[in-house]
Amino acid sequence: MNRLPDVMCYLNGEFAPLAEAKVSVMDRGFIFGDGVYELLPVYGGRIFRFEAHMERLERSLAKLRMSSPMLREQLLALARKLISKVDAPDQWVYLQITRGVAPRNHVMPQDLAPTLFAYSSPAKWPTPEERHHGVACITARDFRWERGDIKSISLLGNVLARQISADEGAAETILFRDGFLTEASASNVWIVKEGALLGPPKSEHVLEGVRMELLHELCAEAGLGFNQRPITEAEVLAADEIILSSATKEVLAVTRLDHQPVGHGALHGKPGPVYAKLFEAYQAAKRIQSI
């Protein structure tokens, strides 16, 4: 279960089996979690919304006063090479950049050579059963740090949050800060009210998921309302539908929250029509937005 994927990885200019790659124990990613990452979905050997993922990577790097050791075109070429080494049409390419190796000191050292690590592995999408029936989630207080807008490798808060739902046999932990929805431990969270898709506004507490803008586009194409505004915990608990979005989940219906069915009437505990429209539109987008 915990066996490493049998794939080749890239580390600072060299390709090697993932199990054999080594990084210095003084790398600031290892010591401080001082770095950022991206996960690129791959469909049929083609990368989905590559430019949007690179824009977010560059935003995260800038917020940490770092720069990428490669240009976008070089990262694209690297990702494609890693994809070619894996015998699977659908994959996940993981990219990680840390500040580099230096003596342990909290102050950011200048002019370090960044550490670039990347690999690709076969994707594991939600199962047909999860698509058909939806998944369960648990709610919790958002106790993570204040900079959720940075896609940092410092993920201990997210690990602790995700374990809350794992202990209950649920798929995700939906988080609230001061009574308002932020996100889940590894997903953005949306609710449906009167046929419109609603999500929290962009802020330092919420990672700007690549699927945020995508869902905005898909709602416009499907004639669905879309709004990002503060959402109270009470609104989530009373939502007509709840939907998760992420690179690994794509879009996924939540049908049980804190062991109670989501929705009302005929939709009680079942995926709803807005989810169905978005999932169908997402499948179409995968074919035309991958390179």
SULQUI-V918162 format. One record per residue. RES is the residue in three letters. BURIAL is 1 if it has 24 or more other ideal C-beta (glycine too) atoms within 12 Angstrom, else 0. D_CENTER is the distance of its C-alpha to the mean C-alpha in whole Angstrom. Layout:
((RES,BURIAL,D_CENTER) (RES,BURIAL,D_CENTER))
//
This chain:
((MET,0,22) (ASN,0,21) (ARG,0,22) (LEU,0,21) (PRO,1,20) (ASP,0,23) (VAL,1,22) (MET,1,23) (CYS,1,21) (TYR,1,21) (LEU,1,22) (ASN,1,24) (GLY,0,26) (GLU,0,27) (PHE,0,26) (ALA,0,26) (PRO,0,25) (LEU,1,22) (ALA,0,24) (GLU,0,27) (ALA,1,24) (LYS,0,26) (VAL,1,25) (SER,0,27) (VAL,0,27) (MET,0,27) (ASP,1,24) (ARG,1,23) (GLY,1,19) (PHE,1,21) (ILE,1,23) (PHE,1,21) (GLY,1,18) (ASP,1,19) (GLY,1,16) (VAL,1,13) (TYR,1,10) (GLU,1,8) (LEU,1,7) (LEU,1,9) (PRO,1,10) (VAL,1,14) (TYR,1,16) (GLY,0,20) (GLY,1,20) (ARG,1,18) (ILE,1,15) (PHE,1,13) (ARG,1,13) (PHE,1,14) (GLU,0,15) (ALA,1,13) (HIS,1,10) (MET,1,14) (GLU,0,14) (ARG,1,11) (LEU,1,12) (GLU,1,16) (ARG,1,15) (SER,1,14) (LEU,1,17) (ALA,0,19) (LYS,0,18) (LEU,1,19) (ARG,0,22) (MET,1,21) (SER,0,21) (SER,1,20) (PRO,1,23) (MET,1,22) (LEU,0,22) (ARG,0,20) (GLU,0,22) (GLN,0,23) (LEU,1,19) (LEU,1,19) (ALA,0,22) (LEU,1,21) (ALA,1,18) (ARG,1,20) (LYS,0,23) (LEU,1,20) (ILE,1,19) (SER,0,23) (LYS,1,23) (VAL,1,22) (ASP,0,23) (ALA,1,21) (PRO,0,20) (ASP,1,16) (GLN,1,14) (TRP,1,11) (VAL,1,12) (TYR,1,11) (LEU,1,13) (GLN,1,14) (ILE,1,16) (THR,1,19) (ARG,1,22) (GLY,1,24) (VAL,1,27) (ALA,1,29) (PRO,0,31) (ARG,0,30) (ASN,0,30) (HIS,0,28) (VAL,0,29) (MET,0,27) (PRO,0,29) (GLN,0,30) (ASP,0,30) (LEU,1,28) (ALA,0,27) (PRO,1,23) (THR,1,22) (LEU,1,19) (PHE,1,18) (ALA,1,16) (TYR,1,16) (SER,1,16) (SER,1,16) (PRO,0,16) (ALA,1,14) (LYS,0,14) (TRP,1,13) (PRO,1,14) (THR,0,18) (PRO,0,20) (GLU,0,21) (GLU,1,18) (ARG,0,18) (HIS,0,22) (HIS,0,22) (GLY,1,18) (VAL,1,17) (ALA,1,18) (CYS,1,16) (ILE,1,18) (THR,1,18) (ALA,1,19) (ARG,0,20) (ASP,1,17) (PHE,0,18) (ARG,1,16) (TRP,0,17) (GLU,0,18) (ARG,0,15) (GLY,1,12) (ASP,1,12) (ILE,1,12) (LYS,1,9) (SER,1,11) (ILE,1,12) (SER,1,14) (LEU,1,12) (LEU,0,15) (GLY,1,15) (ASN,1,11) (VAL,0,13) (LEU,0,16) (ALA,1,15) (ARG,1,13) (GLN,0,16) (ILE,1,18) (SER,1,17) (ALA,0,17) (ASP,0,21) (GLU,0,21) (GLY,0,20) (ALA,1,17) (ALA,1,14) (GLU,1,12) (THR,1,14) (ILE,1,14) (LEU,1,15) (PHE,1,18) (ARG,1,19) (ASP,0,23) (GLY,0,23) (PHE,1,20) (LEU,1,17) (THR,1,14) (GLU,1,11) (ALA,1,10) (SER,1,9) (ALA,1,6) (SER,1,5) (ASN,1,8) (VAL,1,11) (TRP,1,14) (ILE,1,18) (VAL,1,20) (LYS,1,24) (GLU,0,27) (GLY,0,25) (ALA,1,23) (LEU,1,19) (LEU,1,18) (GLY,1,15) (PRO,1,16) (PRO,0,17) (LYS,0,15) (SER,0,16) (GLU,0,16) (HIS,1,14) (VAL,1,11) (LEU,1,9) (GLU,1,9) (GLY,1,7) (VAL,1,8) (ARG,1,9) (MET,1,11) (GLU,1,14) (LEU,1,13) (LEU,1,14) (HIS,1,17) (GLU,1,18) (LEU,1,18) (CYS,1,20) (ALA,0,22) (GLU,0,23) (ALA,1,24) (GLY,0,26) (LEU,1,23) (GLY,0,23) (PHE,1,20) (ASN,0,20) (GLN,1,18) (ARG,0,20) (PRO,1,21) (ILE,1,20) (THR,0,22) (GLU,1,22) (ALA,0,25) (GLU,1,23) (VAL,1,21) (LEU,1,23) (ALA,0,25) (ALA,1,23) (ASP,1,24) (GLU,1,20) (ILE,1,17) (ILE,1,14) (LEU,1,10) (SER,1,8) (SER,1,4) (ALA,1,5) (THR,1,7) (LYS,1,8) (GLU,1,9) (VAL,1,11) (LEU,1,13) (ALA,1,16) (VAL,1,17) (THR,1,20) (ARG,1,21) (LEU,1,20) (ASP,0,22) (HIS,0,24) (GLN,0,25) (PRO,1,25) (VAL,1,23) (GLY,1,25) (HIS,0,29) (GLY,0,32) (ALA,0,31) (LEU,1,27) (HIS,0,28) (GLY,1,25) (LYS,1,24) (PRO,1,21) (GLY,1,23) (PRO,0,24) (VAL,1,21) (TYR,1,18) (ALA,1,21) (LYS,1,21) (LEU,1,18) (PHE,1,17) (GLU,0,20) (ALA,1,19) (TYR,1,16) (GLN,0,18) (ALA,0,20) (ALA,1,18) (LYS,1,16) (ARG,0,20) (ILE,0,21) (GLN,1,18) (SER,1,17) (ILE,1,19))
//
